[in-house]
């Protein structure tokens, strides 16, 4: 499951979306905004730099695997936040991602900008 994080780190968004089914769902932090479809997800990735706070850096990553799902726990920091965590749930159909759902302290995230 590390492969998507490696693709993000390399900025290879085409490789990233290749691991998702065409009718995938991406549920953004706050749980109210949902992107549907791999093309919409890929288009959103072009603006990812604007979505990350200044100085954003991933400092650790661990994963918990279940049946047809993986939870990634990411440790991160930014210029204004010395240390924090966020969690991402990936649900699978075979070896492709069907749903990605992010969980983060949205108030803390906003304060990082």
N, C-alpha and C positions, 0 to 999 in steps of 0.2 A: 504493500500500500504506500510505500515511500515514493513511488514513481510520480504521482501528481505533484508532490511537494518539490521534487527535483526539477520537474518541468517548470513550475512557477519560479523557482530560484534561477533557472537558466533563461527565463523569459520566453520559453518555447510553448506558447499557448496553443499552437496547432497540435503539438504532441499531447498536451494536456487534454484537450477536448476529444481526442481520438479514444480516450478511455471512457467516454460517456455515450449512452444510447441517444438516439435522435430525439426521443420524447422525454428527455430528462427534465428534472426540476431542480432549481437552485433556490433555496429559501435563505434569504439574507438575514443578517442580524436584526433583531426586533421581531422577526417571524411574520411580518405583515407584507413584505415585498417578496414576490416570487417571480423568477424568470422561468419561462417554460420553453423547452427546446434547446438543442445544442447550438443552433445558430445564434439565438439571443444570448446565450451564455458566452459564446465566443466573442460576440460584439462587445459585451460588457467588459471582457478582459482587456480590451484595448485601452480602457480608461482606468485600469487598476492603480496606476501610480497616483492618480488624484484621490483615490479612496484610502490610501495609506498615510498615516501621520508622518510628519517629518522625522527622519532618523529611524524609521521602522526597521527592526531587525528581529529575525527569529533566533532565539537563543537556545531552544531545546524542543524536542519533539518525541513523543511516545505514543504508542498505539495500542488499543485494546480491540481484539478481534472477536466477533460473534458470528452467528450463522447468517450469512449474506449481508453483513454490515461490519464496518470498522469505525471506531471513534478515535480521532486524532486529538491529542492534547498538546497544544502548541504554547510554549513559553515565548514571550516577546517583550521587547522594550522599544521605546522611542525617545525622542529628545525630552519630552515632558513626563513620561512614565518610565520609572527606572526598572520595573519588572511587573509582568502580569501574565495571564493565561487566557486562552480562548479554546473552545472545543468545536470540532467539526464532525458531524455524523455523515458517513457515506453509506448508502444502501445500494446493493448490487443486484443485478440480474445476470447470472453467469459471472463473467469477469469484467463486466461493464457497469459503470455507475449509473444508477437510475435516479437517485436523489442525493443532493448534498445540502445539508442544513447546518448553518453556523450559529453558535451560541457564544455571546460575548456580553460583557457589561457595557451596554451602549452608552451610558452616561460617562463612564471612564474613557471609552473610545472617543467620544466627542471632545472631551477635555484634552486629549492628546494632540489636537490640532492647534 
